[in-house]
Amino acid sequence: MSQWYAALNGVEIFFLTCAVIGAIFVVLRLVLLFIGIETDISGDMDIQLDEIDIHHVDSDVGFKLLSLQSLSAFLLMFGLVGFALYNENREGTLISLVGAVAAGLAAVWSIGKLFSLFEKLQSTGTIDLQNALKAEGKVYLDIPENGTGRVLIHIQNRLREYDAKAVDNKGLKTGEPIRVVQVQGKILVVEKI
């Protein structure tokens, strides 16, 4: 191994050093993510060893153009491709540098695209009660005259329970089918169907 390293010239050592530095940061980042330690762009660390949650990493913060992730990906690919072109293919220094830079930029672009696709998959999960208008369901807990009860409705592909009152202020019994006609704050106004 030392004979192989001693036979390398300065350009090969440069490419190899870039690849090793990039690989160290990529592997370190993966290990930290797997054990539940999150790092953000500013370098602060959020240690959550009591529960490992795959949802604690924000994809919009996870990759930016000048982040540790993009720099380490660039260095890794720059070093590997540059070393391969120069050492194995016996290309010149200029061609090896151009190929290495192209590979590094391609790695950064690919990771950026991948994270933007992940960001599109993200959802807040917040239900907008205005989407409950005209939704149908049933009375879950009796709605008394001039009072409120509880209803079950399908909203945003979910079955949810909400406080409700009858549109005509007459009572509705458990199990009766209803339709939402109005939203007043967090209370649904419903009518019997």
Backbone torsions as a table, in degrees:
resi	resn	phi	psi	omega
1	MET	NA	-44.9	-179.8
2	SER	-68.3	-30.5	177.0
3	GLN	-68.3	-40.1	178.0
4	TRP	-62.7	-45.6	-179.8
5	TYR	-65.5	-38.7	-179.6
6	ALA	-66.1	-26.8	-179.2
7	ALA	-79.1	-10.2	-179.2
8	LEU	-77.4	145.4	176.1
9	ASN	-94.0	-176.7	-174.3
10	GLY	-62.8	-39.4	-179.4
11	VAL	-66.7	-42.6	179.3
12	GLU	-65.1	-40.7	178.1
13	ILE	-64.8	-39.5	177.4
14	PHE	-60.1	-50.3	179.5
15	PHE	-62.6	-42.9	-179.1
16	LEU	-65.0	-40.1	179.0
17	THR	-64.2	-42.9	177.2
18	CYS	-60.4	-43.5	-179.5
19	ALA	-64.3	-41.8	-179.3
20	VAL	-66.8	-43.7	179.0
21	ILE	-62.3	-46.3	177.9
22	GLY	-61.0	-42.9	-179.4
23	ALA	-64.8	-39.1	179.0
24	ILE	-60.4	-46.1	-179.1
25	PHE	-69.1	-36.6	177.8
26	VAL	-64.8	-47.6	-179.5
27	VAL	-65.9	-41.9	178.4
28	LEU	-60.6	-43.5	178.7
29	ARG	-62.2	-43.4	178.9
30	LEU	-63.2	-43.9	-179.7
31	VAL	-63.4	-44.3	179.1
32	LEU	-62.4	-39.4	178.0
33	LEU	-66.1	-39.9	-178.3
34	PHE	-68.6	-31.5	179.8
35	ILE	-91.3	-3.1	173.0
36	GLY	97.0	17.0	176.8
37	ILE	-103.0	120.5	-176.3
38	GLU	-102.0	137.2	172.9
39	THR	-117.9	143.5	176.4
40	ASP	-112.7	-175.0	-172.9
41	ILE	-62.1	-36.5	-177.5
42	SER	-75.6	-7.2	178.2
43	GLY	94.8	-6.4	177.3
44	ASP	-66.0	151.0	-179.5
45	MET	-117.0	138.5	177.8
46	ASP	-115.6	105.9	-175.2
47	ILE	-93.4	122.1	179.4
48	GLN	-130.8	70.3	-176.5
49	LEU	-79.2	-18.8	-177.2
50	ASP	-74.1	-27.7	176.3
51	GLU	-144.8	129.2	177.9
52	ILE	-95.3	116.6	-174.7
53	ASP	-124.9	119.7	-178.5
54	ILE	-71.4	-10.9	-177.2
55	HIS	-94.5	3.8	-175.8
56	HIS	-84.7	-6.3	179.4
57	VAL	-94.0	122.6	178.2
58	ASP	-80.8	122.9	-178.3
59	SER	-70.9	-26.1	178.9
60	ASP	-74.9	-21.9	177.1
61	VAL	-98.7	-19.0	-174.9
62	GLY	-64.4	-24.1	-179.6
63	PHE	-146.0	120.5	172.1
64	LYS	-129.3	164.5	-174.0
65	LEU	-58.2	-40.1	-178.3
66	LEU	-112.1	58.6	179.1
67	SER	-110.7	171.0	177.4
68	LEU	-63.1	-35.4	179.5
69	GLN	-65.4	-46.2	-178.6
70	SER	-68.7	-38.3	178.9
71	LEU	-65.7	-42.8	179.8
72	SER	-68.6	-37.1	176.4
73	ALA	-65.3	-41.5	177.9
74	PHE	-61.8	-49.3	-178.9
75	LEU	-61.5	-41.7	-179.8
76	LEU	-61.2	-52.6	-178.5
77	MET	-70.0	-38.1	176.7
78	PHE	-57.3	-49.6	-178.0
79	GLY	-66.8	-45.2	-178.1
80	LEU	-64.7	-48.7	-178.6
81	VAL	-69.3	-41.7	177.8
82	GLY	-60.9	-44.5	178.6
83	PHE	-63.5	-43.3	-179.7
84	ALA	-63.9	-44.0	-179.8
85	LEU	-65.6	-42.4	-175.9
86	TYR	-77.0	-45.2	-173.5
87	ASN	-82.7	-49.0	-173.1
88	GLU	-85.6	-43.5	-177.1
89	ASN	-89.1	-9.4	179.5
90	ARG	58.3	37.5	175.2
91	GLU	-78.8	162.6	179.0
92	GLY	-73.4	172.1	-178.4
93	THR	-62.8	-43.6	-177.8
94	LEU	-64.1	-46.5	179.3
95	ILE	-64.6	-39.6	178.5
96	SER	-64.4	-41.2	178.2
97	LEU	-65.4	-43.8	179.7
98	VAL	-63.0	-45.6	178.4
99	GLY	-63.6	-39.7	179.9
100	ALA	-66.2	-43.9	178.6
101	VAL	-64.5	-42.2	178.4
102	ALA	-61.6	-42.2	179.0
103	ALA	-66.6	-40.3	178.0
104	GLY	-64.3	-43.8	178.2
105	LEU	-66.9	-36.7	176.9
106	ALA	-64.1	-38.5	178.3
107	ALA	-65.0	-44.5	179.3
108	VAL	-63.6	-44.3	179.4
109	TRP	-62.9	-44.3	-178.8
110	SER	-62.8	-43.7	179.3
111	ILE	-65.8	-40.0	176.9
112	GLY	-60.8	-44.2	177.4
113	LYS	-63.7	-41.9	179.9
114	LEU	-61.5	-44.7	179.6
115	PHE	-70.0	-32.4	176.3
116	SER	-68.2	-34.1	174.2
117	LEU	-66.2	-40.2	176.4
118	PHE	-62.2	-38.3	-179.1
119	GLU	-64.9	-35.0	178.1
120	LYS	-67.4	-24.5	178.4
121	LEU	-78.5	-14.3	-175.7
122	GLN	-73.6	142.2	179.5
123	SER	-138.8	145.0	179.8
124	THR	-78.2	-27.6	-178.8
125	GLY	78.3	4.1	-179.4
126	THR	-76.7	132.2	179.5
127	ILE	-93.9	129.2	176.0
128	ASP	-92.8	115.0	-176.3
129	LEU	-63.3	-22.4	177.5
130	GLN	-63.8	-23.5	176.4
131	ASN	-73.0	-7.6	180.0
132	ALA	-80.0	-14.3	-179.9
133	LEU	-58.4	132.8	-178.6
134	LYS	69.8	4.7	176.0
135	ALA	-71.8	147.4	-179.8
136	GLU	-110.4	154.6	179.6
137	GLY	-170.6	-149.7	177.9
138	LYS	-146.2	159.7	178.9
139	VAL	-72.5	128.1	-179.8
140	TYR	-94.5	-47.1	173.8
141	LEU	-123.4	136.9	-176.9
142	ASP	-43.1	139.3	172.7
143	ILE	-101.9	109.6	-178.9
144	PRO	-75.0	163.7	176.2
145	GLU	-60.1	133.6	-179.4
146	ASN	55.2	27.6	-180.0
147	GLY	-136.0	-173.5	179.6
148	THR	-119.1	148.8	174.1
149	GLY	-132.5	-155.2	-179.5
150	ARG	-127.2	143.3	177.0
151	VAL	-128.0	154.6	172.6
152	LEU	-108.6	124.2	177.7
153	ILE	-133.8	156.7	173.3
154	HIS	-92.7	118.6	179.8
155	ILE	-138.2	129.5	-179.6
156	GLN	50.8	46.9	178.0
157	ASN	62.0	27.8	178.3
158	ARG	-135.0	148.2	174.4
159	LEU	-94.9	117.5	-176.6
160	ARG	-127.3	156.7	-179.9
161	GLU	-111.5	130.8	-178.4
162	TYR	-137.1	157.0	171.4
163	ASP	-69.6	142.4	-178.1
164	ALA	-149.2	156.3	172.1
165	LYS	-134.5	157.3	-177.6
166	ALA	-79.6	144.7	-178.1
167	VAL	-64.1	-34.1	-179.1
168	ASP	-98.5	10.4	-178.5
169	ASN	59.7	16.0	174.0
170	LYS	-93.0	153.4	-177.6
171	GLY	-71.9	153.7	174.8
172	LEU	-128.2	141.0	-177.2
173	LYS	-93.0	157.2	177.8
174	THR	-56.3	133.4	177.0
175	GLY	93.9	-11.9	-179.2
176	GLU	-71.1	138.3	178.5
177	PRO	-72.5	140.4	-176.9
178	ILE	-136.4	165.5	172.8
179	ARG	-134.5	139.8	179.4
180	VAL	-80.2	128.2	179.6
181	VAL	-112.6	-17.9	-178.1
182	GLN	-159.4	153.2	175.1
183	VAL	-119.9	122.7	177.8
184	GLN	-118.3	95.4	-176.0
185	GLY	66.0	-114.5	178.2
186	LYS	-107.9	10.5	179.3
187	ILE	-109.0	132.4	178.5
188	LEU	-92.5	137.7	174.0
189	VAL	-99.9	123.3	-172.5
190	VAL	-124.0	159.4	174.9
191	GLU	-128.2	152.5	177.9
192	LYS	-75.1	138.2	175.9
193	ILE	-101.5	NA	NA
